C-alpha cells in the first residue's frame, strides 16, 4: 500500500476550519482508493509570529523538505503587518522549494451561476499558470527617506531566461494535455525590457510546440476578456504579479474566491509542493462555521493528482460537483450551508 507524508499547516483565520475539513476529504479518498496518508501538523503562520516573533522557527524548511507535499490554509491576521506573511512564510516556502509553477484553475461548478450573465460550464474552464519565483515579487528594492520631500522607493523585477523557459515548458506541456491553446498574458508594450524579454523567451519556447496554438495578449485586454469572453482561454501563462491579480478575477467569475484552489508546484519533485486555496485567512468570519471549504478541497484534489493518485483526485472533484449541483452552498454563494454541511456532502459524494 502506498503511503504519503503530508505536512498540514492550518495557518490563520478560517484555515483552522477548512484545512481539517480538507484533510477529512483527503483521508476519505485515500481510504476508498487504497493508499495511506500520514499527517503531521505544524502551527506556522501569523499566530505563531505573535507568540514567537517568527512565522516559522529556524530549521522549519529543512523539516518540511522531507514531506511528499504541504497542505496549507491561509496566512495573516489583523494585528500583524500585512507585508510580512508573504515575505516570511509564503514566498520563503515557494522559493526555498523551487515551486516555480503556481497552478490556478478556473471552472464553473454545477449549480453555481457565474456573475457573467449567460456563461456556462463550457465557457469557464481554463488554467492560469503563474511564474512563482521571479518577476515582480522578488522584493529587490528599497525606500530612501520616505518621510522627506525627496523620498523615493524602488522595486526591481527580475526575469531570467532559465526561469522563464522552465515555466513556459510546463505551460505548453499542460496545453497539450488540455485543448491545445496557450495565451501569454503580458504588458510588454509598456514594460518593454522585462516583459519584452519574457515575450521573447516564451515565443522561442512556443516554436518547440507547433501543435499548440499560441497567442500573446496584453493584460488589460485579458482582463476585459475574462469578463466578456472567458471561453477564449485554455491555458494562460503569465508573470508573478499579473497571475496573482488575474487568478482573483478568475475566482470572481466562478462566483466566489472561496471556490479557488491552487498548487505551488516543483515539477521535478526535488522538493515538496504546497497546495492552498487562493483566498485569504478571512479573520472576520473565522470561528463562525460559515467559511467555504471548496477551494481547500480543490487544492486537496490537486495535491493528490500531483503525487500520482489521479482517480482519487477525480473523485474529490466529482463529489464537489455533486454537492454544488445539489445546492449545498455557503453564504458567499448565496446559500445557507455551513462549512460542516458542505464537508459532509462532499464526503458522501466520495464514499
SERO-4910 file (N, C-alpha, C, O; in steps of 0.05 Angstrom, whole numbers):
BEGIN
 pado doro    nc1    nc2    nc3   cac1   cac2   cac3    cc1    cc2    cc3    oc1    oc2    oc3
  Unk    A     17    -24      0      0      0      0     18     25      0     36     28     16
  Unk    A     12     43    -18     28     68    -20     21     85      5     -1     86     15
  Unk    A     42    100     14     38    118     37     50    145     30     72    146     19
  Unk    A     36    166     37     46    193     32     47    208     59     30    206     76
  Unk    A     69    224     61     73    240     85     65    269     78     77    281     61
  Unk    A     45    279     92     35    306     86     39    324    110     30    318    132
  Unk    A     52    347    105     54    368    126     29    385    125     22    395    104
  Unk    A     16    387    147    -10    402    148     -6    428    164      1    427    187
  Unk    A    -11    450    151     -8    477    163    -34    492    160    -41    502    138
  Unk    A    -49    494    182    -74    509    181    -70    538    175    -86    550    160
  Unk    A    -49    550    186    -44    578    182    -61    594    202    -59    590    226
  Unk    A    -76    613    191    -91    631    209   -121    633    200   -128    623    179
  Unk    A   -137    646    217   -165    651    210   -180    626    203   -180    607    218
  Unk    A   -194    626    180   -211    604    172   -194    579    165   -205    558    161
  Unk    A   -168    582    163   -151    559    158   -155    537    179   -152    513    173
  Unk    A   -161    545    204   -165    525    225   -191    510    222   -195    490    235
  Unk    A   -209    519    204   -234    504    198   -232    489    172   -240    466    171
  Unk    A   -222    502    151   -223    489    125   -200    469    120   -204    450    104
  Unk    A   -177    473    133   -156    453    128   -163    426    141   -160    405    128
  Unk    A   -172    425    166   -181    399    177   -203    387    160   -204    362    157
  Unk    A   -222    403    150   -243    393    133   -230    381    107   -239    360     98
  Unk    A   -210    395     96   -197    385     73   -183    358     77   -183    341     60
  Unk    A   -171    355    101   -157    330    107   -177    307    111   -170    284    105
  Unk    A   -201    313    120   -222    292    121   -228    282     93   -231    258     88
  Unk    A   -229    301     74   -235    294     46   -211    277     35   -216    257     21
  Unk    A   -187    286     41   -163    270     32   -164    242     43   -159    223     28
  Unk    A   -169    240     69   -169    213     81   -191    196     70   -188    171     67
  Unk    A   -214    207     64   -236    192     53   -228    181     25   -234    158     19
  Unk    A   -216    198      9   -207    189    -18   -185    168    -15   -184    149    -31
  Unk    A   -167    172      4   -146    152      8   -157    125     16   -149    104      6
  Unk    A   -177    125     34   -189    100     43   -203     86     20   -201     61     17
  Unk    A   -216    101      3   -231     89    -20   -212     77    -40   -218     57    -52
  Unk    A   -189     90    -44   -171     83    -66   -147     67    -57   -129     61    -73
  Unk    A   -146     60    -31   -126     41    -22    -98     51    -18    -78     37    -23
  Unk    A    -95     76     -9    -69     86     -2    -71    100     26    -93    106     35
  Unk    A    -49    105     38    -48    117     65    -36    145     64    -17    150     50
  Unk    A    -48    162     80    -38    190     83    -31    194    113    -49    193    130
  Unk    A     -6    199    118      3    205    145      6    236    148     20    249    133
  Unk    A     -8    247    168     -8    276    172     10    283    195     12    269    215
  Unk    A     24    306    192     38    319    214     32    348    213     36    362    193
  Unk    A     21    359    235     12    386    237     35    405    246     51    397    263
  Unk    A     35    429    235     54    450    243     38    476    247     21    482    232
  Unk    A     45    490    269     29    514    276     39    540    264     36    561    276
  Unk    A     50    539    240     63    563    228     42    583    219     20    576    211
  Unk    A     50    609    219     33    630    209     35    655    226     53    658    242
  Unk    A     16    673    222     16    699    236     11    695    266     22    709    283
  Unk    A     -5    675    273    -10    669    301     16    660    315     22    668    337
  Unk    A     31    644    301     57    635    311     76    659    314     92    660    333
  Unk    A     75    677    295     91    701    296     85    718    321    103    729    334
  Unk    A     59    721    328     51    736    351     62    724    377     67    738    396
  Unk    A     64    697    377     73    683    401    104    682    403    115    683    424
  Unk    A    117    680    380    146    674    380    163    694    365    188    694    368
  Unk    A    151    712    350    167    731    334    176    720    307    191    733    293
  Unk    A    167    695    300    174    683    275    149    669    263    133    657    277
  Unk    A    146    671    236    125    656    223    131    626    223    113    609    225
  Unk    A    157    619    221    166    592    222    192    592    239    207    611    237
  Unk    A    196    572    255    221    571    270    245    564    253    242    555    230
  Unk    A    269    570    263    293    562    249    293    532    244    286    517    262
  Unk    A    300    524    221    301    495    215    275    484    204    273    461    197
  Unk    A    254    501    202    228    491    193    229    482    164    217    461    157
  Unk    A    243    497    147    244    489    119    257    462    115    249    445     99
  Unk    A    278    457    131    292    431    129    274    409    137    274    387    126
  Unk    A    257    414    158    239    393    167    217    388    146    210    365    140
  Unk    A    206    410    135    185    407    115    195    393     89    179    380     75
  Unk    A    220    395     84    231    384     59    227    354     57    227    343     35
  Unk    A    225    341     80    222    312     80    194    301     73    190    277     72
  Unk    A    175    319     69    147    311     64    142    308     34    156    320     17
  Unk    A    121    293     28    113    290      0     98    314    -11     99    321    -34
  Unk    A     85    328      7     70    353      0     64    368     25     65    358     47
  Unk    A     57    393     21     48    411     43     20    420     37     14    430     15
  Unk    A      2    416     56    -26    423     53    -31    447     72    -30    445     96
  Unk    A    -36    470     60    -36    496     74    -63    511     71    -76    508     51
  Unk    A    -70    526     91    -94    542     91    -90    570     81    -91    575     57
  Unk    A    -86    588     99    -81    616     92    -66    629    115    -65    619    137
  Unk    A    -53    652    110    -36    665    129    -43    694    131    -48    708    111
  Unk    A    -43    705    156    -48    733    160    -69    738    182    -89    725    184
  Unk    A    -63    759    199    -82    767    220    -81    798    221    -61    810    214
  Unk    A   -103    810    230   -104    840    231    -82    852    248    -74    875    242
  Unk    A    -72    839    268    -52    850    286    -24    847    276     -5    855    289
  Unk    A    -21    835    252      6    831    241      9    846    215     -9    846    198
  Unk    A     30    861    212     37    876    188     32    859    163     44    837    160
  Unk    A     14    868    145      7    851    122     28    848    101     24    834     81
  Unk    A     51    861    105     74    856     87     90    832     95    106    822     80
  Unk    A     86    822    120    103    801    130     95    773    121    113    757    116
  Unk    A     69    766    120     62    738    113     75    728     87     85    706     85
  Unk    A     74    745     66     87    737     41    117    734     44    129    715     35
  Unk    A    129    754     56    158    754     58    169    732     76    188    719     69
  Unk    A    155    727     98    166    709    119    154    682    119    163    664    134
  Unk    A    133    677    103    123    650    101    119    642     72    134    625     62
  Unk    A     99    653     58     92    642     32    115    643     12    121    622      0
  Unk    A    127    666      8    148    668    -11    173    652     -3    188    642    -19
  Unk    A    177    651     23    200    636     33    198    606     26    218    594     18
  Unk    A    174    595     29    170    567     22    172    563     -9    185    545    -18
  Unk    A    159    581    -24    158    578    -53    186    579    -65    192    564    -83
  Unk    A    203    597    -55    229    600    -66    248    578    -56    264    567    -72
  Unk    A    247    572    -30    265    552    -19    261    525    -32    280    509    -36
  Unk    A    236    518    -39    229    492    -51    225    494    -81    214    475    -93
  Unk    A    235    515    -93    234    518   -123    206    512   -134    204    498   -154
  Unk    A    186    522   -121    158    518   -130    153    540   -151    138    559   -145
  Unk    A    165    537   -174    164    559   -194    139    559   -210    135    578   -226
  Unk    A    122    539   -207     96    539   -221     74    544   -200     71    529   -181
  Unk    A     58    565   -205     34    568   -189     10    561   -208      5    575   -227
  Unk    A     -3    540   -201    -24    528   -217    -51    535   -206    -59    527   -184
  Unk    A    -66    552   -220    -92    562   -210   -114    557   -231   -117    573   -249
  Unk    A   -129    536   -228   -150    530   -247   -175    547   -241   -181    556   -219
  Unk    A   -190    552   -262   -215    567   -261   -237    551   -276   -233    544   -300
  Unk    A   -259    544   -263   -280    530   -276   -306    536   -262   -307    543   -238
  Unk    A   -328    534   -276   -355    538   -264   -366    511   -255   -368    492   -271
  Unk    A   -372    509   -229   -383    484   -218   -413    482   -223   -426    502   -226
  Unk    A   -423    457   -224   -452    453   -227   -467    467   -205   -459    468   -182
  Unk    A   -490    479   -212   -507    491   -192   -499    519   -183   -513    531   -167
  Unk    A   -477    529   -194   -468    556   -187   -471    574   -212   -461    567   -233
  Unk    A   -484    596   -208   -487    615   -231   -465    635   -230   -461    649   -210
  Unk    A   -450    637   -251   -429    657   -253   -441    685   -253   -464    689   -263
  Unk    A   -427    705   -242   -436    733   -245   -437    742   -274   -449    762   -281
  Unk    A   -424    727   -292   -425    733   -320   -451    722   -333   -454    698   -336
  Unk    A   -468    739   -340   -495    731   -350   -492    713   -374   -479    720   -394
  Unk    A   -505    690   -373   -506    673   -396   -483    654   -400   -483    638   -418
  Unk    A   -461    657   -384   -438    639   -387   -443    613   -373   -454    612   -351
  Unk    A   -434    591   -385   -439    564   -375   -413    550   -367   -391    562   -369
  Unk    A   -416    525   -359   -392    509   -351   -373    506   -375   -349    504   -371
  Unk    A   -384    505   -399   -367    502   -423   -351    528   -428   -329    526   -440
  Unk    A   -362    550   -420   -348    576   -425   -326    582   -406   -306    595   -413
  Unk    A   -329    573   -381   -310    580   -360   -295    555   -351   -304    540   -334
  Unk    A   -272    550   -364   -256    526   -358   -228    531   -368   -222    524   -391
  Unk    A   -211    542   -352   -183    548   -360   -165    546   -336   -173    544   -313
  Unk    A   -139    547   -342   -118    546   -321    -99    569   -323    -89    575   -345
  Unk    A    -94    583   -301    -74    604   -301    -48    592   -290    -47    582   -268
  Unk    A    -27    593   -306      0    585   -297     16    610   -292     23    625   -310
  Unk    A     21    615   -266     34    639   -257     63    632   -250     68    614   -234
  Unk    A     82    646   -262    110    642   -254    112    651   -225    103    673   -218
  Unk    A    125    634   -208    121    637   -179    146    644   -164    144    649   -139
  Unk    A    169    646   -177    194    651   -162    208    677   -170    227    686   -157
  Unk    A    200    689   -193    215    712   -203    196    735   -208    176    739   -193
  Unk    A    202    751   -228    184    772   -236    183    796   -217    203    805   -207
  Unk    A    158    805   -212    154    830   -197    156    826   -167    158    846   -152
  Unk    A    155    801   -158    154    796   -129    180    787   -116    180    775    -95
  Unk    A    203    792   -129    228    783   -118    237    800    -94    256    792    -80
  Unk    A    224    823    -90    230    840    -67    259    850    -67    273    849    -47
  Unk    A    267    859    -91    292    872    -94    288    902    -96    280    911   -118
  Unk    A    294    916    -75    289    945    -76    293    957    -48    303    944    -30
  Unk    A    286    983    -46    289    996    -20    274   1023    -21    267   1032    -42
  Unk    A    270   1034      3    260   1061      6    282   1079     16    298   1071     33
  Unk    A    283   1103      6    302   1122     15    287   1147     25    272   1159     10
  Unk    A    291   1154     50    279   1178     62    249   1180     56    241   1201     46
  Unk    A    234   1160     63    205   1161     55    190   1183     68    169   1192     57
  Unk    A    199   1193     91    185   1214    105    192   1242     95    180   1262    105
  Unk    A    211   1245     76    221   1271     68    212   1277     40    204   1259     25
  Unk    A    212   1303     32    202   1311      5    218   1297    -17    206   1292    -38
  Unk    A    243   1291    -13    259   1279    -34    259   1248    -32    274   1235    -45
  Unk    A    240   1237    -16    239   1208    -12    233   1194    -39    220   1205    -57
  Unk    A    243   1169    -40    237   1153    -64    237   1124    -56    247   1116    -35
  Unk    A    225   1108    -73    223   1079    -69    228   1065    -96    220   1074   -117
  Unk    A    241   1042    -94    248   1026   -118    242    997   -113    250    986    -93
  Unk    A    228    984   -132    225    955   -133    235    947   -161    226    957   -181
  Unk    A    252    927   -162    264    918   -187    254    890   -193    258    871   -177
  Unk    A    241    886   -216    232    860   -225    256    844   -236    275    856   -247
  Unk    A    255    818   -233    277    801   -243    265    779   -260    248    763   -251
  Unk    A    274    777   -285    266    756   -303    291    743   -315    308    757   -326
  Unk    A    294    717   -311    317    703   -323    308    685   -345    285    676   -347
  Unk    A    326    679   -363    320    660   -385    312    633   -374    292    621   -383
  Unk    A    328    623   -356    323    596   -345    295    595   -331    280    576   -335
  Unk    A    289    616   -315    264    616   -301    240    618   -319    220    606   -314
  Unk    A    243    634   -340    221    637   -359    217    612   -376    195    604   -381
  Unk    A    239    600   -385    237    576   -401    224    553   -386    207    539   -397
  Unk    A    232    549   -361    221    526   -347    191    528   -342    177    508   -345
  Unk    A    181    551   -335    152    554   -331    138    553   -358    115    544   -359
  Unk    A    150    563   -379    138    562   -405    135    533   -415    114    526   -425
  Unk    A    155    517   -412    153    489   -420    131    475   -404    116    460   -416
  Unk    A    129    480   -378    108    468   -363     80    476   -374     63    459   -377
  Unk    A     77    501   -381     51    511   -390     44    499   -418     21    491   -423
  Unk    A     64    498   -436     58    487   -462     52    457   -460     35    447   -475
  Unk    A     66    443   -443     60    414   -440     32    410   -428     19    391   -435
  Unk    A     24    428   -410     -3    426   -399    -24    432   -421    -44    418   -423
  Unk    A    -18    452   -438    -37    458   -460    -40    434   -479    -62    429   -489
  Unk    A    -19    419   -483    -21    395   -500    -41    375   -488    -54    361   -502
  Unk    A    -42    374   -461    -60    354   -448    -89    365   -446   -107    349   -442
  Unk    A    -92    391   -450   -119    402   -449   -130    407   -477   -133    387   -492
  Unk    A   -135    431   -485   -148    436   -511   -128    448   -531   -137    455   -553
  Unk    A   -103    450   -524    -83    457   -544    -81    487   -550    -72    495   -571
  Unk    A    -89    504   -530    -87    533   -534    -71    545   -510    -76    537   -487
  Unk    A    -53    563   -516    -38    577   -495    -38    607   -501    -31    615   -523
  Unk    A    -45    623   -480    -44    652   -482    -23    663   -463    -25    658   -439
  Unk    A     -4    677   -474     16    691   -458      4    719   -451      1    736   -469
  Unk    A     -2    723   -425    -13    749   -417     10    766   -406     24    758   -388
  Unk    A     14    789   -418     38    805   -414     31    835   -414      7    842   -416
  Unk    A     51    852   -412     47    881   -415     73    893   -426     83    913   -416
  Unk    A     83    880   -447    109    887   -458    108    912   -475    129    922   -483
  Unk    A     84    923   -480     83    948   -495     91    972   -478     96    993   -488
  Unk    A     91    968   -451    100    989   -433    124    981   -416    142    997   -412
  Unk    A    124    956   -407    148    946   -392    165    932   -413    167    908   -415
  Unk    A    178    949   -429    190    940   -454    215    923   -450    223    908   -468
  Unk    A    228    925   -428    252    909   -424    246    882   -410    252    861   -421
  Unk    A    235    883   -386    230    858   -372    210    841   -386    215    817   -391
  Unk    A    186    852   -393    166    836   -406    171    832   -435    161    814   -448
  Unk    A    187    850   -447    196    845   -474    214    820   -475    212    804   -494
  Unk    A    231    817   -455    248    794   -453    231    769   -447    235    748   -460
  Unk    A    212    771   -429    193    750   -423    179    740   -449    179    716   -454
  Unk    A    169    758   -465    155    751   -490    174    737   -510    167    718   -523
  Unk    A    199    748   -511    219    736   -529    224    707   -523    224    690   -541
  Unk    A    229    701   -497    235    674   -489    211    656   -493    215    633   -502
  Unk    A    188    665   -486    164    648   -490    159    642   -519    151    620   -526
  Unk    A    163    662   -536    159    657   -565    179    636   -575    172    620   -592
  Unk    A    203    636   -565    223    616   -572    214    588   -563    216    569   -579
  Unk    A    203    586   -539    193    560   -529    169    552   -546    165    528   -551
  Unk    A    152    571   -553    128    564   -569    135    550   -595    120    533   -604
  Unk    A    158    558   -607    166    545   -632    171    515   -628    171    500   -648
  Unk    A    176    506   -604    181    478   -598    155    462   -596    155    438   -593
  Unk    A    132    476   -596    106    464   -592     88    472   -615     68    486   -611
  Unk    A     94    464   -640     77    473   -663     49    462   -661     31    473   -675
  Unk    A     44    442   -645     17    432   -642     -1    448   -622    -24    442   -620
  Unk    A     11    467   -609     -4    484   -590     -8    512   -603     11    525   -612
  Unk    A    -33    520   -604    -39    547   -614    -30    568   -594    -40    568   -572
  Unk    A    -12    586   -603      0    606   -584     -9    634   -592     -9    641   -616
  Unk    A    -15    650   -572    -21    678   -577    -12    694   -553     -9    684   -531
  Unk    A     -7    720   -558      0    739   -538    -23    759   -534    -35    767   -553
  Unk    A    -28    766   -508    -49    784   -502    -41    802   -480    -30    793   -459
  Unk    A    -45    828   -483    -38    847   -461    -58    844   -438    -81    837   -442
  Unk    A    -48    849   -414    -64    843   -390    -90    860   -389   -110    850   -379
  Unk    A    -90    884   -400   -114    900   -399   -136    887   -417   -159    886   -410
  Unk    A   -127    877   -440   -146    863   -458   -155    836   -445   -178    829   -447
  Unk    A   -136    822   -433   -143    797   -420   -163    801   -397   -182    785   -394
  Unk    A   -160    823   -382   -179    828   -360   -207    832   -371   -227    822   -360
  Unk    A   -209    847   -393   -235    851   -406   -246    824   -416   -270    819   -414
  Unk    A   -229    808   -428   -239    783   -439   -246    762   -418   -263    745   -423
  Unk    A   -234    764   -394   -243    747   -372   -273    751   -368   -288    732   -362
  Unk    A   -282    776   -370   -310    783   -365   -327    778   -389   -349    767   -387
  Unk    A   -318    787   -412   -334    786   -437   -333    759   -451   -353    749   -462
  Unk    A   -308    747   -451   -304    722   -467   -286    703   -453   -264    697   -463
  Unk    A   -294    692   -430   -276    673   -416   -271    648   -432   -252    634   -427
  Unk    A   -289    642   -452   -285    619   -469   -261    621   -487   -253    601   -499
  Unk    A   -249    645   -489   -225    648   -505   -201    632   -494   -182    626   -508
  Unk    A   -202    626   -468   -178    617   -454   -178    587   -448   -199    575   -442
  Unk    A   -154    575   -450   -149    547   -443   -127    546   -422   -133    541   -398
  Unk    A   -102    551   -430    -80    555   -411    -70    583   -414    -63    592   -436
  Unk    A    -68    597   -392    -57    624   -391    -29    622   -377    -27    610   -356
  Unk    A     -9    633   -390     18    635   -378     24    664   -373     22    680   -391
  Unk    A     31    671   -348     36    699   -342     55    702   -318     64    682   -307
  Unk    A     61    727   -312     81    733   -292     70    731   -264     46    728   -260
  Unk    A     88    734   -245     81    731   -217     59    751   -208     39    742   -197
  Unk    A     62    776   -214     42    796   -205     17    794   -222     -5    795   -211
  Unk    A     20    793   -248     -4    792   -265    -21    767   -258    -45    768   -257
  Unk    A     -7    744   -254    -21    720   -247    -36    722   -220    -57    711   -217
  Unk    A    -23    736   -201    -36    739   -175    -62    754   -177    -82    747   -165
  Unk    A    -62    775   -194    -86    791   -198   -107    776   -214   -131    776   -206
  Unk    A    -99    765   -236   -119    752   -254   -132    728   -241   -155    722   -246
  Unk    A   -117    714   -223   -129    690   -211   -152    698   -192   -171    682   -188
  Unk    A   -150    721   -179   -173    731   -163   -196    738   -181   -219    733   -174
  Unk    A   -191    750   -204   -212    755   -223   -224    729   -232   -249    727   -236
  Unk    A   -208    709   -236   -218    683   -243   -236    671   -222   -257    660   -228
  Unk    A   -228    674   -196   -246    666   -175   -272    680   -175   -293    669   -170
  Unk    A   -271    706   -181   -296    722   -181   -315    713   -203   -339    711   -198
  Unk    A   -305    706   -227   -323    698   -248   -334    669   -243   -354    661   -255
  Unk    A   -320    654   -225   -331    628   -217   -355    632   -198   -372    614   -196
  Unk    A   -355    655   -184   -377    660   -165   -367    668   -138   -382    680   -123
  Unk    A   -342    660   -131   -332    666   -104   -302    659   -103   -294    639   -115
  Unk    A   -286    676    -89   -258    668    -85   -256    643    -68   -236    630    -68
  Unk    A   -278    637    -53   -278    614    -36   -277    587    -51   -272    566    -39
  Unk    A   -281    589    -78   -281    564    -94   -253    557   -105   -249    534   -112
  Unk    A   -235    576   -105   -210    572   -120   -189    557   -105   -182    564    -82
  Unk    A   -178    536   -117   -155    522   -106   -130    528   -122   -131    540   -143
  Unk    A   -107    521   -110    -82    526   -125    -60    507   -115    -62    496    -93
  Unk    A    -40    505   -132    -16    489   -124      9    505   -130     12    517   -152
  Unk    A     27    506   -111     54    517   -115     72    493   -120     78    477   -102
  Unk    A     80    489   -145     90    463   -154    119    464   -162    128    482   -176
  Unk    A    134    445   -151    161    439   -161    158    415   -179    157    392   -170
  Unk    A    157    420   -206    151    398   -224    170    374   -223    162    352   -229
  Unk    A    195    380   -217    215    358   -217    213    340   -193    224    318   -193
  Unk    A    198    348   -172    195    332   -148    220    331   -131    222    314   -113
  Unk    A    238    350   -135    262    351   -117    255    362    -90    269    357    -70
  Unk    A    233    376    -88    224    388    -63    194    384    -61    181    378    -81
  Unk    A    182    386    -37    153    383    -35    139    407    -48    149    430    -46
  Unk    A    116    403    -59     99    424    -69     78    431    -48     73    415    -30
  Unk    A     67    455    -49     49    465    -29     22    472    -42     21    486    -62
  Unk    A      0    463    -29    -26    466    -41    -44    483    -22    -45    477      2
  Unk    A    -57    504    -32    -72    522    -16    -94    535    -32    -91    538    -56
  Unk    A   -116    544    -19   -136    559    -33   -126    587    -40   -107    596    -28
  Unk    A   -139    600    -59   -129    626    -68   -137    649    -50   -126    671    -52
  Unk    A   -156    644    -33   -167    666    -16   -149    671      8   -129    656     13
  Unk    A   -155    691     24   -140    697     48   -151    683     73   -168    665     71
  Unk    A   -142    692     96   -149    679    121   -176    688    132   -186    675    150
  Unk    A   -188    709    121   -215    718    128   -220    718    158   -239    704    167
  Unk    A   -204    732    174   -208    731    203   -235    742    212   -244    736    234
  Unk    A   -249    757    195   -275    769    202   -296    747    205   -316    751    219
  Unk    A   -293    724    191   -313    703    193   -302    678    207   -316    658    209
  Unk    A   -278    679    216   -265    656    228   -281    648    253   -289    665    269
  Unk    A   -284    622    257   -297    611    280   -327    610    279   -340    601    298
  Unk    A   -338    619    257   -368    620    255   -379    596    239   -403    593    238
  Unk    A   -362    580    228   -371    556    215   -384    561    188   -400    544    179
  Unk    A   -378    584    176   -392    590    150   -372    593    127   -380    599    105
  Unk    A   -346    588    132   -326    590    111   -331    569     89   -339    547     94
  Unk    A   -326    577     64   -329    559     41   -304    542     39   -282    552     35
  Unk    A   -307    515     42   -283    498     42   -276    487     14   -257    472     11
  Unk    A   -292    495     -7   -288    483    -33   -260    489    -44   -248    471    -56
  Unk    A   -250    513    -41   -223    519    -50   -202    502    -38   -183    494    -51
  Unk    A   -206    495    -12   -188    477      2   -190    449     -9   -171    435    -12
  Unk    A   -215    441    -15   -220    414    -26   -207    412    -54   -195    391    -61
  Unk    A   -210    433    -70   -198    432    -97   -168    431    -95   -155    418   -111
  Unk    A   -157    445    -75   -128    443    -70   -120    415    -62    -99    405    -70
  Unk    A   -137    402    -47   -132    374    -39   -132    356    -64   -115    338    -66
  Unk    A   -150    360    -82   -151    344   -106   -125    349   -123   -114    330   -134
  Unk    A   -116    373   -124    -92    379   -139    -68    365   -126    -50    355   -139
  Unk    A    -68    365    -99    -46    352    -85    -45    322    -91    -24    311    -96
  Unk    A    -68    309    -90    -69    280    -96    -62    275   -125    -48    255   -131
  Unk    A    -70    292   -143    -62    288   -171    -32    291   -174    -20    276   -189
  Unk    A    -21    310   -159      8    315   -161     24    290   -152     45    284   -164
  Unk    A     15    277   -131     30    254   -121     24    228   -136     35    207   -130
  Unk    A      6    230   -156      0    208   -173    -26    193   -168    -32    173   -182
  Unk    A    -42    203   -149    -68    190   -143    -90    203   -160   -106    218   -149
  Unk    A    -89    198   -186   -106    212   -205   -136    206   -200   -152    224   -200
  Unk    A   -142    180   -196   -171    173   -192   -182    184   -166   -205    192   -166
  Unk    A   -166    185   -146   -175    197   -120   -181    227   -124   -201    237   -114
  Unk    A   -164    240   -139   -168    269   -145   -194    273   -161   -209    291   -155
  Unk    A   -198    256   -181   -223    258   -196   -248    254   -179   -268    267   -183
  Unk    A   -246    235   -160   -269    231   -142   -275    255   -125   -298    262   -121
  Unk    A   -254    269   -116   -259    293   -100   -273    314   -117   -292    326   -108
  Unk    A   -263    318   -141   -275    338   -159   -304    331   -166   -322    348   -167
  Unk    A   -309    305   -171   -337    297   -177   -355    301   -152   -378    309   -155
  Unk    A   -344    296   -129   -360    299   -104   -366    329    -99   -388    336    -90
  Unk    A   -347    346   -105   -352    375   -102   -375    383   -121   -393    397   -114
  Unk    A   -374    373   -146   -394    380   -166   -422    370   -157   -442    383   -162
  Unk    A   -423    346   -145   -448    335   -135   -460    353   -114   -484    359   -113
  Unk    A   -442    362    -95   -452    379    -73   -462    406    -83   -484    414    -75
  Unk    A   -446    419   -100   -455    445   -110   -480    442   -128   -499    458   -127
  Unk    A   -481    420   -144   -504    416   -161   -529    411   -145   -551    416   -155
  Unk    A   -526    400   -121   -549    395   -103   -557    420    -87   -575    419    -70
  Unk    A   -542    442    -91   -549    466    -77   -537    469    -49   -547    485    -33
  Unk    A   -517    452    -43   -504    454    -16   -483    476    -19   -460    470    -25
  Unk    A   -491    501    -13   -474    524    -18   -472    541      7   -491    544     22
  Unk    A   -448    552     11   -444    570     34   -454    598     27   -462    604      5
  Unk    A   -453    616     47   -465    642     45   -452    659     23   -466    675     10
  Unk    A   -427    656     18   -414    672     -3   -425    665    -31   -422    681    -50
  Unk    A   -439    643    -33   -451    635    -59   -482    638    -58   -496    628    -75
  Unk    A   -491    651    -37   -520    656    -34   -535    633    -20   -559    633    -19
  Unk    A   -520    613    -10   -532    591      4   -533    594     34   -526    616     45
  Unk    A   -541    573     48   -543    574     77   -527    551     90   -528    548    115
  Unk    A   -513    536     75   -498    513     86   -474    522    102   -461    542     96
  Unk    A   -468    507    123   -445    512    139   -420    498    127   -423    482    108
  Unk    A   -397    504    137   -373    490    129   -376    460    133   -369    444    116
  Unk    A   -387    453    156   -390    424    163   -409    411    144   -405    388    136
  Unk    A   -431    425    136   -451    413    118   -439    409     90   -445    388     77
  Unk    A   -424    428     80   -411    424     54   -391    400     55   -390    384     37
  Unk    A   -376    399     77   -357    377     81   -371    350     81   -362    331     68
  Unk    A   -393    349     96   -408    324     97   -418    316     70   -418    292     62
  Unk    A   -428    335     54   -439    329     28   -417    318      9   -421    300     -6
  Unk    A   -393    331     11   -371    322     -6   -361    294      2   -354    278    -15
  Unk    A   -360    289     29   -352    263     38   -371    241     29   -363    220     21
  Unk    A   -397    247     30   -417    228     20   -413    223    -10   -416    200    -19
  Unk    A   -406    244    -25   -402    241    -53   -378    223    -59   -378    208    -78
  Unk    A   -357    225    -43   -333    208    -46   -340    179    -39   -332    160    -54
  Unk    A   -353    175    -17   -358    148     -7   -379    133    -23   -385    110    -16
***
